[in-house]
Amino acid sequence: MERERERSGRTPKKGRKRRPVPNKVVGSAEAKRAGWDLEGRQPEAKKARLSTILFAENYEVTHDQLCDLLKYAVLGKSSVPKPSWCQLFHQNHLNNVVIFVLQGMSQLHFYRFYLEFGFFRKIFRHKFRLPPPSSDFLADIIGLHKKQTTGDLSRAMEESLPSASPKVSSNLQNDPIIQKYGSKKVGLTRCLLTKEEMKTYHFPLQGFPDCENFVPTKCNGSITDNSPLFGLDCEMCLTSKGRELTRISLVAEGGCCVMDELVKPDNKIVDYLTSFSGITKKILNPVTTKLKDVQRQLKALLPPNAILVGHSLDLDLRALKMIHPYVIDTSLLYVREQGRRFKLKFLAKAILGKDIQCSDRLGHDATEDARTTLELARYFLKYGPKKIAELNLEALASHQELHAAGQELRNTVEVVQQLNTSVLECLDSVGQKLLFLTQEADASELSSSKNCQTVKCFSNKEVFEQARVEIPLFPFSIVQFSFEPFPPNLTEEMNKRMKIKWTEMSTVFAGPFSKNCNLTALKRLFKSFGPIRSMTLVLETHQPHLCIQYEVLEAAQLAIESLDGILVEGTCVKVQRPVTELTLDCDVLVNELEQDSENRGTIYLSGVSETFKERLLQQCNLFLGLEAVILPKDLKTGKQKNYCFLKFKTFGSAQRALDILKGKDWKLKGRHALTTRHLHAWLRGLPPESRRPPGLRVIPPPSEKEALQMLKVDHPKIAAWRWSRKIGKLYHSLGSGALCLILLPGTKSTHGSLSGLGLMGIKDEEENTTPNMCS
């Protein structure tokens, strides 16, 4: 159901705040040990993973391209095109999507406070540049600004539903749904079964003689139209004592499965009822969870005002041996003539246009059934009894018109395939909602969009606290923190200083050399480590020195590591960077750059020829796990440069390749990479004249200097450190298989624009990647 409450930014009232729910499927570990995938029922569960290959030439990902990835993450390849700039494998094994937006921050923030953003750089392998944002960044990446040529998806779904004949439409007042609920839309509380109805339909109730040993859920809070819904479905087997529970699935209102547990019956099993339950002896053998365990877990998960939704829910509660006072039973909600009930499979097809309990599957999927009951309840509340009556469900069931109606409904999937569909519409098409957490002052079109549950808070701290509670309940979440952007004068100064810092880090001084040194030979020697931007002779010293400015940081570092302290033309030379206030922490920064998760599997090589790639691919059996060969070209001539980057799946694969390529057969110079690819485009834009004379001191602007001295908590350096750690805590609370994105949107003003930065990864994906041969 779509809750209509508007969260105003005030702290949620005591009775309405939901308690945290685990963000992983309970009991999945036991199922995995049994070789059973709870969702797809595959013998071996696959894991979602991202490729490390970004196909964009300048490594800048547009907002539309980011939107394409998000839509694909929701629907998969059967409904929307694959994203053009990255690869998402096994999308159907994604558990949820979480986006953290740091409004007011940019790529400049990330590299200016690189050491402070420790969590971000160590966890996320995939980084990309974002263009400066428009006036509404979130609306862009969700796709709300796309031209709606095909109309709203939910409207298309509504129009494609089978319509009743005129004869039936004129007699709607006799429809049992109209007779029970009236023709106007009803609220959530109207859909609840009364105590008398629960008694009539044999629901377990407190004090009844056949429910003496049943466990109450302790849900006794005040019920309103804003109370949270939870879909419930159970599978049973036949034992010597009758039907007993073998599986329970609980789905939160956002569509996220919060509990999926296999259960070992207390008594001897005489029939697994596999054709219905999907449970076999092999699946259940390693399970140790008992009924009392799931009873305890369910009591802990449900908030006091929880409403359970199910189909023939009385059977599920009896299998659980639990009592719950607030229920919606979709087999009774969609009232049928003469007390009969529609099957869940029929309602899913006729109302939602989806196929469940398919014959090619082994039994029913409890999670799918639980999610379907939630969607049916939401549909009823959204469109009202009159719309349901107009569908003429009785006629459809009686005259077997589902085939034609189903074909019409399948055509609506084509709406989703259109490129102008938004992420919200994609979520709506699969019965899910988007969670948006933000501050009250933030203005975005997203917050007022339908199918978006918006929670507005007074501060970043409150956004963080709400995120800990709400994220586990939704399959797709956007959490936005807001920060003050750099003032224009500070932005310009910091941009200059950052460029100067990278230039100085890529510069080395070498010497002393004899006055008769061979400059040609020396230039050849230093050029062997990488492309040189400039090389000048320093004559202010007693003996000549050389100042070499490299194009890439890796070349400068390799020159220092290879030549410092060795004999060159009979003289022991020292190779070092210029010492300024911008390079004082250079050794620490270089070490952290090397440990950056994106750089860990990447190596830098110098001395490669034009035939290098061809030779590499011919011998790819030596380089297991090779994912990408990056061969930079000269921007003016288009010719390949004499250095490259090789990207591998793991650090071990990269190290083995480095040892081989530095050996006698290849004779290349190299080391582990220090700079990510999206950063190269920024460094290439560095104008040569921006480099200052060595030793010239740059005085920090008074505003920044004062802020650092006072250590204000809102200073961007402190904010970077603090919120990197806080978001890290939220990330670690996510379950395996969660697609997580960190977005620094950038800034745009009349004084200029700053590019944004994106970081992304799938929780625990690295543990499941195995080396493979290059192709």
Stockholm file with secondary structure:
# STOCKHOLM 1.0

chainA/1-775         MERERERSGRTPKKGRKRRPVPNKVVGSAEAKRAGWDLEGRQPEAKKARLSTILFAENYEVTHDQLCDLLKYAVLGKSSVPKPSWCQLFHQNHLNNVVIFVLQGMSQLHFYRFYLEFGFFRKIFRHKFRLPPPSSDFLADIIGLHKKQTTGDLSRAMEESLPSASPKVSSNLQNDPIIQKYGSKKVGLTRCLLTKEEMKTYHFPLQGFPDCENFVPTKCNGSITDNSPLFGLDCEMCLTSKGRELTRISLVAEGGCCVMDELVKPDNKIVDYLTSFSGITKKILNPVTTKLKDVQRQLKALLPPNAILVGHSLDLDLRALKMIHPYVIDTSLLYVREQGRRFKLKFLAKAILGKDIQCSDRLGHDATEDARTTLELARYFLKYGPKKIAELNLEALASHQELHAAGQELRNTVEVVQQLNTSVLECLDSVGQKLLFLTQEADASELSSSKNCQTVKCFSNKEVFEQARVEIPLFPFSIVQFSFEPFPPNLTEEMNKRMKIKWTEMSTVFAGPFSKNCNLTALKRLFKSFGPIRSMTLVLETHQPHLCIQYEVLEAAQLAIESLDGILVEGTCVKVQRPVTELTLDCDVLVNELEQDSENRGTIYLSGVSETFKERLLQQCNLFLGLEAVILPKDLKTGKQKNYCFLKFKTFGSAQRALDILKGKDWKLKGRHALTTRHLHAWLRGLPPESRRPPGLRVIPPPSEKEALQMLKVDHPKIAAWRWSRKIGKLYHSLGSGALCLILLPGTKSTHGSLSGLGLMGIKDEEENTTPNMCS
#=GR chainA/1-775 SS CCCCCCCCSSCCCTTTCCCCCCSSCTTHHHHHHTTCCTTTCCSSCCCCEECSCCCCTTSBCCHHHHHHHHHHHHHCTTTSCCCSSCCEECGGGCCEEEEEEEETCCHHHHHHTTTTCHHHHHHCCEEEEECCCCSCHHHHHHTTTSCCSSCCHHHHHHHHSCCCCHHHHTTGGGSHHHHHHCSSCCCGGGGSCCHHHHHHTTCCCTTCGGGTTCEECCCCSCCCTTCCEEEEEEEEEEETTEEEEEEEEEEETTSCEEEEEECCCSSCEEECCHHHHCCCHHHHTTCCCCHHHHHHHHHHHSCTTCEEEESSHHHHHHHHTEECSCEEEHHHHSCCGGGCCCCHHHHIIIIICCCCSCTTSSSCCHHHHHHHHHHHHHHHHHHHHHHHHHTCHHHHHHHTCHHHHHHHHHHTHHHHHSTTCCHHHHHHHTTCCEEEEEETTCCCGGGGSTTEEEEEESSHHHHHHHHHHHGGGCSEEEEEEECCCCCHHHHHHHHHHHHHHHHHHTEEEEECCCTTCCHHHHHHHHHTTSCEEEEEEECSSSSCEEEEEESSHHHHHHHHHHHTTSEETTEECEEECCCCTTTTTHHHHHHHHHHSTTTTTEEEEESCCTTHHHHHHHTGGGSTTEEEEECCBCTTTCCBCSEEEEEESSHHHHHHHHHHHTSTTTCCEEEECCSCHHHHHHHHTCCGGGCCCTTCCCCCCHHHHHHHHHTCTTSHHHHHHHHHHHHHHHHHTSCTTEEEEEEECCEEETTEEECEEEEEEETTGGGGCCCCCCC
#=GC SS_cons         CCCCCCCCSSCCCTTTCCCCCCSSCTTHHHHHHTTCCTTTCCSSCCCCEECSCCCCTTSBCCHHHHHHHHHHHHHCTTTSCCCSSCCEECGGGCCEEEEEEEETCCHHHHHHTTTTCHHHHHHCCEEEEECCCCSCHHHHHHTTTSCCSSCCHHHHHHHHSCCCCHHHHTTGGGSHHHHHHCSSCCCGGGGSCCHHHHHHTTCCCTTCGGGTTCEECCCCSCCCTTCCEEEEEEEEEEETTEEEEEEEEEEETTSCEEEEEECCCSSCEEECCHHHHCCCHHHHTTCCCCHHHHHHHHHHHSCTTCEEEESSHHHHHHHHTEECSCEEEHHHHSCCGGGCCCCHHHHIIIIICCCCSCTTSSSCCHHHHHHHHHHHHHHHHHHHHHHHHHTCHHHHHHHTCHHHHHHHHHHTHHHHHSTTCCHHHHHHHTTCCEEEEEETTCCCGGGGSTTEEEEEESSHHHHHHHHHHHGGGCSEEEEEEECCCCCHHHHHHHHHHHHHHHHHHTEEEEECCCTTCCHHHHHHHHHTTSCEEEEEEECSSSSCEEEEEESSHHHHHHHHHHHTTSEETTEECEEECCCCTTTTTHHHHHHHHHHSTTTTTEEEEESCCTTHHHHHHHTGGGSTTEEEEECCBCTTTCCBCSEEEEEESSHHHHHHHHHHHTSTTTCCEEEECCSCHHHHHHHHTCCGGGCCCTTCCCCCCHHHHHHHHHTCTTSHHHHHHHHHHHHHHHHHTSCTTEEEEEEECCEEETTEEECEEEEEEETTGGGGCCCCCCC
//
